[in-house]
Amino acid sequence: MAREGSVRVDNRTVTYREVGDPDGPLVLHNHGGPSSRLEADLFDSSAQASGLRFVCADRPGMSGSDLQPGHTFESWADDLLLLADSFGADRFAVIGWSEGGPWALAAAAYLDRTRLVHVTCIAGGNYGTFGANWAAKYLSSADALGGRLALHFHPGFTLMYEILGMSAKHFGDRYAEAIKKSASTADQEVLSDEDVLTVFLEASQECFRRGADGLVVDATMLYEAWPFDVTTVARPVHFWQGSADTLVPEVINGTVADKTPGAFWHPISGGGHFIAVSHANDILALAAKDLAPAPN
């Protein structure tokens, strides 16, 4: 059964949802965008199968979490560490899917590897890794436009997400249908499961509970030049990527992995963006292996 909670960080509240084994090793999941802590439900059965305590927190300004003035990649890494402390976890894993992928990479860059023992990036929206909007040439025209708006015309970028929020909240069926039409064949197969589609839609709607401001800040940072350098990250970082991903093309994360010294590349032939769901058992089993106590 899913469990809801929150922690206080200074004068802010960070809300989270917990699934899996409450007594298992801790995995902190970074949700995509637009999404929210409700995304955790997509991983419940896989977390239980691997005996993991799986927690997904709303990033600042999304759903139940308060906006944070001066929100940065490093400040979110600090929030993840505080969450781990609140659960009493001396060792933990961090994963991120889609727009959550960059936040997992930030944790790899900023947090002590004696505490953070496993990092996974699944089809990450890593658009600012090597400079502002460096991946634009690989993106669809719509996503490339989003990057240009984020960097050069913020009112337009904000309007884009406000319209998206209205669509998700008030025209859910059309929103879900549009997602399915834009997805690969592999993703359409995943989304044909009504339970998966329902959770995905509810997580997207919940993202906009306080409006679009939090998501706008979050997404803008993905397109801006990142303040940390993945080419100096020598610790192990697992990259999972579907070869048929139409939302984040394989070449983007293939390039990022090639330039990350500690990268382990996990290609899924024919897989789409929703390999996070279709391959959750494999992804979390690997995290569980790294979190297992060392033999005496």
C-alpha positions as CSV (number, residue, x, y, z in Angstrom):
1,M,0.0,0.0,0.0
2,A,1.3,3.5,-0.9
3,R,2.2,5.8,2.0
4,E,2.3,9.6,1.8
5,G,4.4,11.9,3.8
6,S,6.4,15.2,4.0
7,V,9.5,16.7,5.4
8,R,10.3,20.3,6.3
9,V,13.4,21.9,4.8
10,D,14.0,25.3,6.4
11,N,10.6,27.0,5.7
12,R,9.6,24.7,2.9
13,T,7.6,21.5,2.7
14,V,8.7,18.6,0.5
15,T,6.0,16.0,-0.1
16,Y,6.6,12.4,-1.1
17,R,5.0,9.1,-1.8
18,E,6.4,5.7,-0.7
19,V,5.8,2.3,-2.1
20,G,7.5,-1.1,-2.0
21,D,9.0,-2.7,1.1
22,P,9.0,-0.1,4.0
23,D,11.8,-2.1,5.7
24,G,14.0,-2.4,2.6
25,P,17.0,-0.3,1.4
26,L,16.0,3.2,0.2
27,V,15.7,4.3,-3.4
28,L,14.9,8.0,-4.0
29,H,13.2,8.4,-7.4
30,N,13.1,11.7,-9.4
31,H,9.9,11.9,-11.4
32,G,9.6,13.1,-14.9
33,G,7.8,16.2,-16.2
34,P,5.0,16.9,-16.1
35,S,4.7,14.4,-13.3
36,S,4.7,14.1,-9.5
37,R,5.2,11.8,-6.6
38,L,2.3,9.7,-7.8
39,E,4.6,8.3,-10.4
40,A,5.9,6.0,-7.6
41,D,2.9,3.8,-8.1
42,L,4.3,2.7,-11.5
43,F,7.2,1.0,-9.6
44,D,5.4,-0.5,-6.7
45,S,5.4,-4.2,-7.8
46,S,9.0,-4.0,-9.0
47,A,10.1,-2.4,-5.7
48,Q,8.4,-5.1,-3.7
49,A,10.0,-7.8,-5.9
50,S,13.5,-6.4,-5.1
51,G,12.7,-5.6,-1.5
52,L,13.2,-1.9,-1.9
53,R,11.7,1.1,-0.1
54,F,10.9,3.3,-3.1
55,V,10.2,7.0,-2.4
56,C,9.3,9.7,-5.0
57,A,9.3,13.3,-3.9
58,D,7.7,16.3,-5.6
59,R,10.3,18.7,-6.7
60,P,9.9,22.4,-5.6
61,G,6.6,24.0,-6.8
62,M,5.1,20.8,-8.1
63,S,2.1,19.2,-6.4
64,G,2.5,19.4,-2.6
65,S,6.1,20.7,-2.5
66,D,6.6,24.5,-1.9
67,L,8.4,26.6,-4.4
68,Q,12.0,27.3,-3.5
69,P,13.6,30.6,-4.3
70,G,17.0,30.0,-5.8
71,H,16.2,26.3,-6.6
72,T,19.3,24.7,-8.1
73,F,20.6,21.2,-9.0
74,E,22.8,21.3,-5.9
75,S,20.0,22.4,-3.6
76,W,17.9,19.5,-4.8
77,A,20.8,17.1,-4.2
78,D,20.8,18.5,-0.6
79,D,17.1,17.9,-0.3
80,L,17.6,14.2,-1.4
81,L,20.2,13.8,1.3
82,L,17.9,15.3,3.8
83,L,15.2,12.9,2.7
84,A,17.6,10.0,3.1
85,D,18.4,11.2,6.6
86,S,14.7,11.5,7.5
87,F,14.3,7.8,6.6
88,G,17.4,6.9,8.6
89,A,19.2,5.6,5.5
90,D,23.0,5.6,5.8
91,R,23.2,4.2,2.2
92,F,20.7,4.9,-0.5
93,A,20.2,4.9,-4.3
94,V,18.9,7.7,-6.5
95,I,17.3,7.2,-9.9
96,G,15.6,9.5,-12.3
97,W,13.4,9.1,-15.4
98,S,13.0,11.5,-18.3
99,E,13.0,15.0,-16.9
100,G,14.1,13.5,-13.6
101,G,17.2,12.1,-15.2
102,P,19.3,15.3,-14.8
103,W,18.5,15.5,-11.1
104,A,19.8,12.0,-10.6
105,L,23.0,13.0,-12.4
106,A,23.3,16.1,-10.2
107,A,23.1,13.8,-7.2
108,A,26.0,11.8,-8.6
109,A,28.0,15.0,-9.0
110,Y,27.3,16.5,-5.6
111,L,26.7,13.8,-3.1
112,D,29.2,11.6,-1.2
113,R,29.5,8.1,-2.8
114,T,29.8,6.5,0.7
115,R,26.1,7.5,1.2
116,L,24.8,7.5,-2.3
117,V,25.9,4.1,-3.5
118,H,23.8,3.7,-6.8
119,V,22.7,6.2,-9.5
120,T,20.5,5.5,-12.5
121,C,19.4,7.8,-15.3
122,I,16.5,6.4,-17.4
123,A,16.0,8.2,-20.8
124,G,17.0,11.4,-19.2
125,G,16.1,14.8,-20.6
126,N,19.8,15.8,-20.5
127,Y,19.5,18.9,-22.7
128,G,22.0,21.3,-21.0
129,T,24.8,18.8,-20.2
130,F,27.3,20.3,-22.6
131,G,25.9,23.9,-22.9
132,A,22.6,25.6,-23.3
133,N,20.2,23.5,-25.3
134,W,23.1,21.5,-26.8
135,A,20.8,18.6,-27.8
136,A,18.3,20.7,-29.8
137,K,19.5,19.2,-33.2
138,Y,18.4,15.8,-32.0
139,L,15.0,16.7,-30.7
140,S,11.6,16.9,-32.3
141,S,10.7,20.3,-33.6
142,A,8.2,20.8,-30.7
143,D,10.8,19.9,-28.1
144,A,13.5,22.0,-29.7
145,L,11.1,25.0,-29.8
146,G,10.5,24.4,-26.1
147,G,14.2,24.8,-25.5
148,R,14.4,28.0,-27.5
149,L,11.4,29.5,-25.6
150,A,13.0,28.5,-22.2
151,L,16.2,30.3,-23.0
152,H,15.0,33.2,-25.1
153,F,11.3,33.9,-24.5
154,H,10.3,32.8,-21.0
155,P,6.7,34.1,-21.2
156,G,6.1,31.8,-24.2
157,F,7.6,28.9,-22.3
158,T,5.4,29.6,-19.3
159,L,2.3,29.8,-21.5
160,M,3.2,26.5,-23.2
161,Y,3.2,24.7,-19.8
162,E,0.0,26.5,-18.6
163,I,-1.8,25.2,-21.7
164,L,-0.4,21.8,-21.1
165,G,-1.6,21.9,-17.5
166,M,-5.1,22.9,-18.5
167,S,-5.2,20.1,-21.1
168,A,-4.0,17.5,-18.5
169,K,-6.4,18.6,-15.8
170,H,-9.6,19.4,-17.8
171,F,-9.2,17.2,-21.0
172,G,-7.5,14.2,-19.5
173,D,-8.7,11.7,-22.2
174,R,-7.4,13.9,-25.0
175,Y,-4.2,14.5,-23.2
176,A,-3.6,10.8,-22.7
177,E,-4.5,10.0,-26.3
178,A,-2.0,12.7,-27.6
179,I,0.7,11.1,-25.5
180,K,0.0,7.7,-27.0
181,K,-0.1,9.0,-30.5
182,S,3.3,10.7,-30.1
183,A,4.9,7.6,-28.5
184,S,6.7,4.7,-30.1
185,T,5.2,1.3,-30.8
186,A,6.9,-0.1,-27.7
187,D,5.5,2.8,-25.6
188,Q,2.0,2.4,-27.0
189,E,2.1,-1.3,-25.8
190,V,3.1,-0.2,-22.3
191,L,0.4,2.5,-22.2
192,S,-2.2,0.0,-23.5
193,D,-2.3,-1.2,-19.8
194,E,-5.1,0.9,-18.4
195,D,-3.6,0.9,-14.9
196,V,-0.3,2.3,-16.2
197,L,-2.1,4.9,-18.3
198,T,-4.3,6.0,-15.3
199,V,-1.3,6.4,-13.0
200,F,0.6,8.3,-15.6
201,L,-2.3,10.7,-16.2
202,E,-3.0,11.2,-12.5
203,A,0.7,11.9,-11.9
204,S,0.7,14.5,-14.7
205,Q,-2.5,16.2,-13.4
206,E,-1.1,16.3,-9.9
207,C,2.0,18.1,-11.1
208,F,-0.2,21.2,-11.8
209,R,-2.0,21.3,-8.5
210,R,-0.3,24.7,-7.7
211,G,-0.2,25.8,-11.4
212,A,2.7,25.6,-13.8
213,D,5.3,27.7,-12.0
214,G,7.3,24.8,-10.5
215,L,7.4,22.9,-13.7
216,V,8.5,25.9,-15.6
217,V,11.5,26.5,-13.3
218,D,12.4,22.8,-13.3
219,A,12.3,22.4,-17.1
220,T,14.1,25.7,-17.8
221,M,17.1,24.4,-15.8
222,L,17.3,21.3,-18.0
223,Y,17.8,23.4,-21.1
224,E,20.3,25.9,-19.5
225,A,24.0,25.1,-19.3
226,W,24.4,22.9,-16.3
227,P,26.5,24.1,-13.4
228,F,28.1,20.6,-12.9
229,D,30.3,18.7,-15.3
230,V,29.5,15.0,-16.0
231,T,32.9,14.5,-17.6
232,T,34.3,14.6,-14.1
233,V,31.8,12.1,-12.6
234,A,34.0,8.9,-12.2
235,R,31.6,7.1,-9.8
236,P,29.4,4.4,-11.4
237,V,26.3,5.8,-13.1
238,H,23.8,3.6,-14.9
239,F,22.2,4.9,-18.1
240,W,19.2,3.0,-19.4
241,Q,17.9,4.0,-22.9
242,G,15.5,2.6,-25.5
243,S,16.7,2.6,-29.1
244,A,13.2,3.6,-30.3
245,D,12.6,6.4,-27.9
246,T,10.8,9.2,-29.8
247,L,10.8,11.6,-26.8
248,V,14.4,11.5,-25.9
249,P,16.4,10.1,-28.8
250,E,19.1,7.5,-28.0
251,V,21.9,9.7,-29.4
252,I,21.4,12.3,-26.6
253,N,22.1,9.9,-23.8
254,G,24.5,7.9,-25.7
255,T,26.6,11.0,-26.0
256,V,26.2,11.9,-22.4
257,A,27.2,8.3,-21.3
258,D,30.2,8.3,-23.6
259,K,31.6,11.4,-21.9
260,T,30.8,10.3,-18.3
261,P,33.8,8.4,-17.0
262,G,31.8,6.2,-14.7
263,A,28.9,5.4,-17.1
264,F,27.4,1.9,-17.5
265,W,25.3,1.8,-20.7
266,H,22.2,-0.3,-20.7
267,P,20.6,-0.2,-24.2
268,I,17.1,-1.6,-24.8
269,S,16.8,-2.6,-28.4
270,G,13.4,-1.5,-29.7
271,G,12.5,0.1,-26.3
272,G,10.8,3.4,-26.0
273,H,10.6,6.1,-23.4
274,F,8.6,3.9,-21.0
275,I,11.4,1.4,-20.5
276,A,11.3,2.8,-16.9
277,V,8.0,0.8,-16.6
278,S,8.6,-2.1,-18.9
279,H,12.1,-2.8,-17.5
280,A,11.5,-1.7,-14.0
281,N,12.3,-5.2,-12.6
282,D,15.8,-5.2,-14.2
283,I,16.5,-1.5,-13.3
284,L,15.5,-1.9,-9.6
285,A,17.2,-5.3,-9.3
286,L,20.5,-3.7,-10.2
287,A,19.9,-1.0,-7.6
288,A,19.1,-3.6,-5.0
289,K,22.3,-5.4,-5.8
290,D,24.4,-2.3,-5.1
291,L,22.5,-1.6,-1.9
292,A,22.9,-5.1,-0.5
293,P,25.2,-5.3,2.6
294,A,28.8,-6.3,1.8
295,P,29.6,-9.9,2.8
296,N,31.6,-10.3,5.9
